[in-house]
Every structure is written in structure tokens, then in C-alpha cells.
Amino acid sequence: MTDDGSASPAAVLRSLVARAVEADPASLDERIEVVERGRGPDGDDAGEGDSRIPAGRLAELVGEADSVVAVVPRFDADLARRLNASLSADDPGSDEGSDADPDTNPPRTVRVVFTDAASDRLSGATGPIVRRALADRGVDAYRHAGESPVAVALADERALVGLVDDAGIAALLWTGDPAVREWAAATCRRYLDGAEPVSAD
């Protein structure tokens, strides 16, 4: 990561994760995959509807998992729509026009700790609607008073890390690397331990 802010979101995310697991960023390159907004994994342009964009890839990876635990600092409308489709893939009551892949099953266990701006979405005028929607999708929601610099998730044996900005997820990193998985699991446990469960009512 450079001090002048010229590094790409993907480069910033690689550097952040490498520091977290005390590894050389170059040593992680072959063990991780990263995609950033507007760019595919190989640096080519990604269309707006392309599943390679960070929010789309995150929703796919969550939809493939049996168990998900996550720390989320921001929850924008696009990500909410994509995750809703992933979490309702085999819901007979879901809309026919949904983005859900009919060949996937939603996770059986989903625990999400909301921090920062995402935590604020659970209260206020829209709070009851958001809480009910989460409960209807089987999401155990928690609210944490602190902050999180990135979104972190453990989806089965895969660690997911998202760099978040005002427009949503700028870059997403995912890996089965044991060191990154261990760090992601410890991060999620730490936030869960300091969070309060949120009721749908």
C-alpha cells in the first residue's frame, strides 16, 4: 500500500491481508484470488452485471457455503439484493425474477455482525424492515458498537475479505489459505464476542 493513495483497491486489500497474517504480499499471490470493482480477475473490464465484480462474487461464494459467519461494516442496496438472492435460492416463496441460481442451496447457518454504517441500518426508521428481512432469510444478526476497516467472512473453509468504500465493496479477496482462514475466523469470533444479538421485532 502506498501513502499517496494511488494503489488500486486490490493492491490495498492484498497488503492489508498480508500484514494481518504477517506474510509477504508476493508470497500470498498464488494462494489468493482478488477482484476489484470494474475489473475481472485478470485485470480485464468487468461489466456491471458481471458476477466477477466484488458484490456479485461475494454473493456467489456465500450461496455456495453451508455455514457463514461475517463482520460487515457497510450494507448497500446492491449487496443486499445479491445476498438476498443467494440466501433464498431454494425458497419456494421467492420471486420468479430473482437472481438466485436454481442449482445452489442457501447456507444453513448464517451469522452476521454489523458494525459502523451497517449497524446503523438495524435501527432507525428502516430498522424493523431490515431486521425482519434478515430473520426471514435465516440470518442471525448481531450489532457491534465498534468499527471494522474491512468486511471479513468465513464461508465454510474459505476466507473472504472485502475492502469497503462509500460505493460498496471496492475489492474482494477470497482464499482457502490456512493462515488467512485462521485470521478471518479469529476476527469473526472477536466481533461476535463483543456483539449483541438483534431481534426481528
C-alpha positions, -999 to +999 in steps of 0.1 A: +000+000+000+013+034-009+010+065+012-002+087-017-034+067-021-025+057-057-026+019-051-056+001-066-082-014-042-070-049-050-034-039-041-045-022-009-065-053+001-036-077-006-013-056+015-038-054+044-043-092+045-006-099+042+001-076+071-027-093+091-012-127+087+024-114+088+032-126+053+050-111+023+023-099-001+041-116-030+040-149-012+002-148-010-004-141-047-006-178-057-028-187-027-055-159-031-079-146-057-089-110-058-113-090-079-120-053-078-149-031-089-149-027-127-121-053-132-121-090-137-096-114-120-072-109-149-075-071-149-099-070-178-130-048-177-160-064-159-195-054-170-219-040-144-239-073-143-207-094-143-206-118-114-168-111-111-174-077-096-169-079-058-205-078-046-215-105-072-186-128-064-193-124-026-229-134-031-219-164-051-194-176-025-219-171+003-245-190-017-221-220-022-214-224+016-232-244+042-221-221+071-212-184+070-201-160+097-193-125+088-184-090+100-199-063+078-192-026+081-214-014+052-245-029+037-256-012+005-287-019-017-268-038-044-251-061-019-284-066-001-302-076-033-274-100-044-272-117-009-310-119-007-309-139-040-282-162-026-299-168+007-332-176-009-320-199-037-344-227-029-371-207-012-404-217-029-419-183-019-391-163-036-399-141-067-395-158-100-375-129-113-348-134-086-311-135-094-307-168-075-290-197-091-315-226-091-287-251-087-274-237-054-288-241-019-286-213+006-263-216+037-278-235+066-262-212+092-256-175+087-243-152+115-236-116+106-221-090+129-230-055+117-206-026+126-202+010+115-228+022+090-242-013+086-250-014+123-270+019+119-292+002+093-306-021+120-321+009+139-339+040+128-369+042+105-359+012+083-346-009+111-377-031+116-378-039+079-341-048+077-343-069+108-374-088+096-358-094+062-327-108+078-348-131+101-369-143+072-337-154+054-325-173+085-297-147+093-287-144+129-279-107+132-257-091+157-248-054+164-213-043+174-207-008+186-172-007+172-157-003+137-142-026+112-118-015+084-129-043+061-157-069+057-145-103+068-163-136+064-157-173+068-178-193+043-171-230+051-133-234+047-129-202+026-120-168+040-134-137+023-122-102+029-138-071+013-124-036+011-153-012+015-158+024+004-188+047+001-200+030-030-199-005-015-173-033-019-143-019-039-123-052-039-129-088-027-102-113-017-110-150-012-088-179-003-086-213+014-051-205+027-049-217+063-032-186+077-058-163+062-087-186+073-074-187+108-071-148+109-106-145+095-121-169+120-104-152+149-116-118+137-152-130+134-150-146+168-137-114+184-165-093+169-191-119+178-179-120+214-184-082+216-217-080+198-253-081+209-280-103+192-306-083+172-342-094+174-365-093+144-391-073+164 
